[in-house]
Amino acid sequence: MIKELSIQITPDKEKDFEFIKTKIFSELKKNNINFKPSEVEIVFVKKSIDARHKNIKLFMRYKIYIGEKPGDEFTKLPEWKNADGNKSVIIVGSGPAGLFGAFKLLEYGIKPVIIERGSDTSTRKRDIASISTKGIVDENSNYCFGEGGAGTFSDGKLYTRSNKRGNISSILKIFANFGADKKILTDAHPHIGTDKLPSIINAMKDFIISKGGEFYFDTKCTGLILNGNKVCGIKTENTKTKDAKEFTADAVLLATGHSADDIYKMIAKISPSSLEAKTFAVGVRVEHPRSLIDAIRYHGKVPENLGAAEYVFTTQQKERGVYSFCMCPGGFVVPSQTGPEQIVVNGMSASGRNSRWSNAAVVVETRPEDIPAEFKNKAKETGCKDLAGLLWRNYIENLTFKNGNGQKAPAQRIKDFVDGKESKDLPETSYTPGVIPSRLDLWLQKQISERLAMCFKYINRDTMKGYLCDDGLLIASETRTSTPVRIVRNKETFECRDLFNLYPCGEGSGYSGGIVSSAMDGENACTKIAEKLCR
């Protein structure tokens, strides 16, 4: 017999296995399950923390095997084949959608050819450092572009609610197989850490190559090779040498990420009907001292074994959602711009989550009808009205740059923002390029700033008293939680609606939001490709 059950314990009992075993046996008896203790094997499945009340609780889920041995469901991996080269698929982008799409193709013996505009992790690390040390942004190799995608150097959060997209545990097992801590298999909010993720991505790349796959770094997709409305391959340019090259294949997986503006513009020129506007979000990164957030979430007493505290909230303000996103406990705020006259901020945490700060994006839902008229008109002039949100996002990022100083980001104390006051000085921050005082409440669009202020008041009053304080810092702007445009695809085949043999997937195509959901979307798209090619 196999039985799953959950028990509730206090944090100090988490490592006391005898206590836990006694609780489990008691639960089995309550359920009228007959067993001999010697025939019971207990396998830990998942842990979650409930810190809503003063007495913090842990909910521990276990799989109980009675008279049976645990199977391989916790360790079994897909069977990957060597690619013989008879069939090949170009994958544009090496983020989670691209990498896990490549793994799925290898299950069928199909050769993945991965084209990545950015550099490998070692080169990319130097390019990222140059943003803070020299104020130089490489448009192709940065926090967003390069080996492993945007997640490689910005955290590696694996939590998702997208359990209908695919098998979440399968994605986690693959990460664990290539070097991630096994705790990701059981934590309620699994997280790898930016200090660990690059080596894991390297191991994935090396394995894909060992199975016959190919990688081309510093290689930017500049166009599609078309036969009518059928995509036969892509045109590329080496970002270092400027050499042009064409790649042909049986299909193209478009997994370019949410910051590849040029891809949307390319599609708009070829097939504007293949794009549609979608809801996205705009806001700020909110940073507090970690000790303050820990004290708020743990009600003044911080249990030693629980680590940095997390928070999440969702509110409605003036008929739009305002919510936290990508919360980074014990983390850092990092620059995520992809152009020289932009400022974009994001958050990350190392695996230990032990910095002196905690931060989160707080963003306002922005619907296509919310876009100012001037950007709708500009989009119509380009021949594709659905680019309006993208043009407005670019404007906000440029405006943020103008209100900063070089790579120093404009910032304001959260209390001053709500009170409509200038911050005469700013608290210490983890944002290494630096910050300068700025009246965000004046130059952020009213539809954004008003709702943010309303949200902060509500959260401080009803959810996290002390959140609205002098030590809280708002850093602008957070604009890339999702993309403002979607590349439309057939719901059944995953093929682009008007460009055949092109399979858009992941965050950049508007079909996911995060590492795991993007990985699953890449898998699902490549399953459809493989089924078509292997008929």
C-alpha positions in Angstrom: 0.0 0.0 0.0 1.1 3.6 -0.8 -0.3 6.5 1.2 0.4 10.2 1.0 -0.2 12.3 4.1 0.8 15.7 5.6 1.7 16.5 9.1 2.0 19.8 10.9 5.0 20.5 13.1 6.9 23.5 14.5 10.2 24.6 13.0 12.3 23.1 15.8 11.0 19.6 15.1 12.0 19.6 11.3 15.1 17.5 11.9 13.7 15.3 14.6 12.9 12.2 12.5 11.8 10.1 15.5 9.2 12.7 16.4 8.1 12.9 12.7 7.8 9.1 12.5 5.7 9.0 15.6 3.4 11.6 14.1 3.1 9.7 10.9 2.3 6.4 12.6 -0.4 8.3 14.6 -1.9 9.6 11.4 -2.0 6.1 9.9 -3.8 4.8 12.9 -6.3 7.6 12.7 -7.0 6.6 9.1 -7.5 2.9 10.3 -4.6 1.7 8.3 -3.1 -1.5 9.6 0.7 -1.7 9.5 3.8 -3.1 11.1 6.4 -0.4 11.8 9.2 -2.6 10.4 7.3 -2.7 7.0 6.9 1.1 6.7 9.2 3.3 4.6 8.8 7.0 4.7 9.8 9.3 1.8 9.8 13.1 2.2 7.9 14.8 -0.6 7.4 18.5 0.1 7.7 21.2 2.7 5.8 24.5 3.0 5.9 27.2 5.7 2.9 29.0 7.1 4.1 32.2 8.7 0.8 34.0 8.6 0.3 33.8 12.4 2.6 34.3 15.4 3.1 30.5 15.9 4.9 29.5 12.7 4.1 26.1 11.3 5.7 23.7 8.8 3.5 21.5 6.7 5.4 18.3 5.7 4.1 15.9 3.1 5.3 12.3 2.9 4.8 9.3 0.8 4.3 6.2 3.0 5.2 2.8 1.6 3.6 -0.1 3.6 4.9 -3.5 2.7 6.4 -2.0 -0.5 9.6 -0.5 -1.6 9.8 3.1 -3.0 10.1 3.0 -6.7 12.1 5.2 -9.0 9.5 7.9 -9.4 11.7 10.4 -7.6 14.8 9.7 -9.7 13.7 8.4 -13.1 14.9 10.6 -16.0 13.8 10.6 -19.7 15.8 8.3 -22.1 17.8 10.6 -24.3 19.1 9.3 -27.6 22.0 10.2 -29.8 20.9 12.5 -32.6 21.7 10.9 -36.0 21.3 14.2 -37.9 18.5 12.9 -40.2 16.1 15.3 -38.7 17.2 18.7 -37.1 15.5 21.6 -35.4 16.9 25.1 -35.1 16.3 26.5 -31.6 16.7 30.3 -31.3 17.6 31.0 -27.7 19.3 29.0 -25.0 17.0 29.8 -22.1 14.9 27.2 -20.3 12.4 26.9 -23.2 15.3 26.3 -25.6 17.3 23.9 -23.4 14.4 21.8 -22.3 13.1 21.8 -25.9 16.5 20.4 -26.9 16.2 17.7 -24.3 12.8 16.7 -25.5 14.0 16.5 -29.1 16.8 14.2 -28.0 14.2 11.8 -26.6 13.2 11.3 -30.3 16.8 11.3 -31.6 16.3 14.7 -33.4 19.3 17.0 -33.6 18.9 20.4 -31.8 20.9 23.3 -33.2 20.8 26.1 -30.6 21.4 29.6 -31.8 22.2 32.1 -29.0 22.8 35.8 -29.6 24.6 36.1 -26.2 27.9 34.7 -25.0 28.8 31.6 -23.0 28.5 31.9 -19.2 32.2 32.8 -18.6 32.3 35.6 -21.2 28.8 36.7 -20.1 29.9 37.0 -16.5 32.5 39.6 -17.5 30.0 41.5 -19.7 27.6 41.7 -16.8 30.3 43.0 -14.5 31.1 45.8 -17.0 27.6 47.2 -16.4 28.4 48.1 -12.8 32.2 48.7 -13.1 32.4 50.6 -16.4 28.8 51.6 -17.2 28.9 49.6 -20.4 25.9 47.5 -21.6 26.6 44.9 -24.2 23.3 44.7 -26.2 23.8 41.0 -26.9 25.5 39.7 -23.7 23.9 40.9 -20.4 21.6 39.7 -17.7 18.9 38.9 -20.3 20.9 37.4 -23.2 23.4 34.6 -23.2 23.9 31.0 -22.3 21.0 29.8 -20.2 18.8 32.8 -20.7 17.7 35.5 -18.3 17.5 33.2 -15.3 21.2 32.1 -15.3 22.5 35.2 -13.6 19.2 36.3 -11.9 18.2 33.8 -9.3 17.0 30.5 -10.6 13.6 30.4 -9.0 11.7 27.3 -9.8 8.3 27.9 -8.2 5.4 27.8 -10.5 1.6 27.3 -10.4 1.5 26.1 -14.0 0.9 22.5 -13.1 -1.5 22.0 -16.1 1.3 22.7 -18.6 3.3 19.6 -17.8 5.2 17.6 -15.3 6.8 20.1 -12.9 8.7 17.3 -11.0 10.2 16.1 -14.3 11.8 19.5 -14.9 13.1 19.6 -11.3 14.6 16.1 -11.6 16.5 17.2 -14.7 17.9 20.2 -12.9 18.9 18.0 -10.0 20.5 15.5 -12.4 22.8 18.2 -13.7 23.9 19.5 -10.3 21.1 21.4 -8.5 20.7 20.7 -4.8 18.2 17.8 -4.3 16.2 20.1 -2.0 14.6 21.6 -5.1 12.6 18.3 -5.4 10.9 18.8 -2.0 10.9 22.6 -1.2 7.6 24.3 -1.7 9.4 27.3 -3.3 12.4 25.6 -4.9 15.4 27.9 -5.8 18.8 27.1 -7.3 20.7 30.4 -6.8 22.6 32.5 -9.3 25.9 31.2 -7.8 25.0 27.6 -8.7 23.0 27.9 -11.9 25.8 28.7 -14.4 27.6 25.5 -13.8 24.3 23.5 -14.1 23.6 25.2 -17.4 27.1 24.4 -18.6 26.6 20.7 -17.7 23.3 20.7 -19.7 25.0 22.2 -22.7 27.8 19.7 -22.6 25.4 16.8 -22.4 23.3 18.1 -25.3 26.5 18.4 -27.4 27.6 14.9 -26.3 24.3 13.6 -27.8 24.9 15.3 -31.1 23.4 18.7 -30.5 25.1 21.9 -31.6 25.5 25.4 -29.9 26.4 28.7 -31.7 27.0 31.6 -29.3 27.4 35.2 -30.2 25.0 34.4 -33.1 22.0 36.6 -33.6 18.9 35.7 -35.6 18.4 38.5 -38.2 15.7 37.0 -40.4 13.8 34.0 -41.5 14.4 31.9 -44.6 11.0 31.6 -46.2 9.4 29.5 -49.0 6.1 31.3 -49.3 4.8 31.3 -45.7 6.8 28.2 -44.7 9.9 28.8 -42.6 12.9 26.7 -43.8 15.6 28.2 -41.6 17.1 31.4 -40.2 19.5 34.1 -41.2 22.2 35.0 -38.6 25.0 37.4 -37.9 27.9 36.8 -35.6 27.8 39.7 -33.1 31.6 39.8 -32.8 32.8 39.3 -36.4 29.6 40.4 -38.2 29.9 37.4 -40.4 26.5 36.3 -41.9 25.4 32.7 -42.0 22.3 30.8 -42.9 21.0 27.7 -41.0 18.3 25.4 -42.5 16.4 22.7 -40.7 13.1 20.8 -40.6 11.6 23.3 -38.1 12.4 26.4 -36.0 11.7 26.7 -32.3 11.5 30.4 -31.4 12.6 30.7 -27.7 14.1 34.1 -27.6 12.9 35.5 -24.2 10.9 38.5 -23.2 13.6 41.1 -24.1 14.2 40.4 -27.8 12.5 43.4 -29.2 14.1 42.9 -32.6 12.4 39.5 -33.0 8.9 41.1 -32.6 9.8 43.8 -35.1 11.1 41.2 -37.5 7.8 39.2 -37.2 5.9 42.4 -37.6 7.5 43.2 -40.9 7.0 39.6 -42.3 3.6 38.8 -40.9 2.0 41.4 -38.6 -1.1 39.2 -38.2 1.1 36.7 -36.3 1.4 39.2 -33.4 -1.2 40.2 -30.8 -1.1 42.7 -27.9 -1.4 41.2 -24.4 -1.5 42.4 -20.8 1.9 43.0 -19.1 3.1 44.8 -16.0 5.1 47.9 -15.1 6.4 49.0 -11.7 9.4 49.2 -9.4 11.8 47.0 -7.4 11.1 47.4 -3.7 14.1 46.8 -1.4 14.1 46.5 2.4 16.7 45.4 5.0 16.4 41.7 5.2 16.1 41.9 9.0 13.0 44.1 8.7 11.2 41.7 6.3 12.2 38.7 8.5 10.8 40.5 11.6 7.6 41.3 9.8 7.0 37.8 8.3 8.2 35.9 11.4 6.4 38.2 13.9 9.5 39.5 15.5 11.2 36.2 16.2 13.3 34.7 13.5 13.7 30.9 13.7 17.3 29.9 13.0 16.5 27.1 10.5 13.9 28.9 8.3 16.3 31.3 6.5 15.4 34.6 4.9 11.6 35.3 4.8 9.6 35.4 1.6 6.4 37.4 0.9 3.8 37.5 -1.8 0.8 39.7 -2.3 -1.9 40.5 -4.8 -4.3 43.5 -4.6 -6.8 45.2 -6.8 -6.4 49.0 -7.1 -8.7 51.1 -9.3 -9.7 48.0 -11.3 -6.1 46.8 -12.0 -4.1 44.1 -10.3 -1.1 45.4 -8.3 1.1 42.5 -7.0 4.5 41.4 -5.9 6.6 39.3 -8.3 10.0 37.5 -8.2 10.5 38.1 -4.5 14.2 37.7 -3.6 14.8 37.0 0.1 18.4 37.8 1.2 19.0 38.9 -2.4 20.3 41.7 -4.6 18.8 44.2 -7.1 20.5 43.9 -10.5 20.6 45.9 -13.8 18.7 44.1 -16.5 18.8 46.6 -19.4 19.7 45.4 -22.9 20.5 48.8 -24.4 22.8 51.7 -23.7 20.1 54.3 -22.9 17.8 52.1 -20.7 17.6 51.3 -17.0 15.7 48.2 -16.1 15.9 46.5 -12.7 15.4 42.9 -11.6 16.2 40.8 -8.5 18.3 37.8 -7.7 19.5 35.7 -4.8 22.4 33.4 -4.3 21.7 29.9 -3.1 22.3 30.8 0.6 19.9 33.8 0.4 22.1 35.5 3.0 22.6 39.1 1.8 21.6 42.0 4.1 18.6 42.9 1.8 15.4 41.4 0.6 13.6 42.7 -2.5 10.6 42.1 -4.8 9.1 43.6 -7.9 5.8 45.4 -7.2 4.1 46.0 -10.5 0.8 47.2 -12.0 -1.3 45.3 -14.5 -1.2 47.1 -17.8 -3.8 46.1 -20.4 -3.6 47.0 -24.2 -6.3 49.6 -23.7 -4.1 51.4 -21.0 -1.4 52.2 -23.5 -1.2 56.0 -24.2 -2.6 57.0 -27.6 0.8 58.3 -28.9 2.3 54.9 -28.8 -0.8 53.3 -30.4 -0.4 55.8 -33.2 3.3 55.1 -33.6 2.6 51.4 -33.7 0.1 51.9 -36.5 2.7 53.8 -38.4 5.0 50.8 -38.3 2.3 48.7 -39.9 1.6 46.6 -36.7 -0.7 48.1 -34.1 0.1 45.3 -31.7 3.6 46.8 -31.0 2.1 49.7 -29.0 2.9 48.1 -25.6 6.4 47.3 -26.7 7.0 50.9 -27.8 5.6 52.2 -24.5 7.8 49.8 -22.5 10.8 51.1 -24.4 9.8 54.7 -23.6 9.5 54.0 -19.9 13.0 52.4 -19.8 14.5 55.4 -21.7 12.6 57.8 -19.3 14.1 55.9 -16.4 17.6 56.3 -17.8 17.0 60.1 -18.3 16.0 60.4 -14.6 19.1 58.4 -13.5 22.7 59.2 -13.9 24.6 56.9 -16.3 23.8 53.4 -14.9 22.8 54.8 -11.5 19.1 54.1 -11.1 16.5 56.7 -10.0 15.2 55.8 -6.5 13.0 57.1 -3.7 12.3 56.0 -0.2 8.9 54.2 -0.1 7.4 56.5 2.5 8.5 59.6 0.6 6.9 58.1 -2.6 3.6 57.6 -0.8 3.8 61.1 0.9 4.7 62.8 -2.4 8.0 64.1 -1.0 11.6 64.3 -2.2 14.1 61.9 -0.6 17.0 64.0 0.5 19.1 60.9 0.9 18.7 57.2 0.3 19.4 54.1 2.4 22.2 51.7 1.5 21.3 49.4 -1.3 22.5 46.2 -2.9 22.2 47.7 -6.4 25.9 47.9 -7.4 25.7 50.5 -10.2 24.3 52.8 -7.5 21.1 54.9 -7.1 20.3 58.6 -7.1 17.3 60.4 -5.5 14.5 61.0 -7.9 10.8 61.9 -7.5 9.4 58.7 -9.0 6.0 59.8 -7.9 6.2 62.7 -10.4 7.6 61.1 -13.5 6.2 57.5 -13.4 3.0 57.5 -15.3 0.0 58.4 -13.1 -1.8 55.2 -13.8 1.3 53.4 -12.4 2.3 55.7 -9.5 -1.2 56.2 -8.1 -1.9 52.4 -7.9 1.5 51.7 -6.4 1.0 54.2 -3.6 -2.5 52.8 -2.9 -1.1 49.3 -2.8 1.7 50.2 -0.4 -0.8 51.8 2.0 -3.0 48.7 1.8 -0.2 46.2 2.4 1.2 48.2 5.3 -2.2 48.4 6.9 -3.7 45.0 6.3 -0.9 42.5 5.5 2.7 43.6 6.5 2.7 46.3 9.1 6.1 48.1 8.9 6.5 47.6 5.1 5.9 51.3 4.5 8.9 52.8 6.3 11.9 55.1 5.9 14.2 52.1 5.2 12.3 50.8 2.3 13.6 51.8 -1.1 11.9 52.0 -4.5 14.3 51.5 -7.5 13.0 52.2 -11.0 11.9 50.7 -13.3 10.7 47.1 -13.4 9.3 46.5 -16.8 10.1 43.0 -17.9 8.1 40.7 -15.7 6.4 39.6 -19.0 6.1 40.7 -22.6 3.5 43.1 -24.0 3.1 41.2 -27.2 2.4 37.5 -28.1 3.4 35.6 -31.2 0.2 33.8 -32.0 0.3 30.0 -32.4 -2.2 27.2 -33.0 -3.4 25.8 -29.7 -3.2 22.2 -30.9 -0.1 22.2 -33.0 1.9 25.0 -31.3 2.8 26.2 -34.8 2.8 30.0 -35.6 -0.7 30.8 -37.0 0.5 32.3 -40.2 4.2 31.1 -40.5 4.4 27.4 -40.8 7.3 25.4 -39.4 7.8 28.2 -36.8 7.1 27.2 -33.2 7.0 30.2 -30.8 7.4 29.3 -27.1 8.4 30.5 -23.7 8.3 33.9 -22.2 9.3 35.8 -25.3 6.4 34.4 -27.3 4.0 35.2 -24.5 3.2 31.7 -23.3 5.0 31.4 -20.0 6.3 33.3 -17.0 9.4 31.9 -15.3 12.0 29.1 -15.6 9.8 26.0 -15.0 6.8 27.2 -17.1 9.1 28.2 -19.9 10.9 24.8 -19.7 7.6 23.0 -19.9 6.4 25.1 -22.8 9.6 24.4 -24.7 9.1 20.7 -24.0 5.5 20.8 -25.2 6.3 22.7 -28.4 9.1 20.2 -29.2 6.8 17.3 -28.6 4.5 18.6 -31.3 7.5 19.1 -33.6 8.8 15.6 -33.0 5.3 14.1 -33.5 5.1 15.9 -36.9 8.6 14.9 -38.0 8.4 11.3 -36.9 5.1 10.4 -38.6 
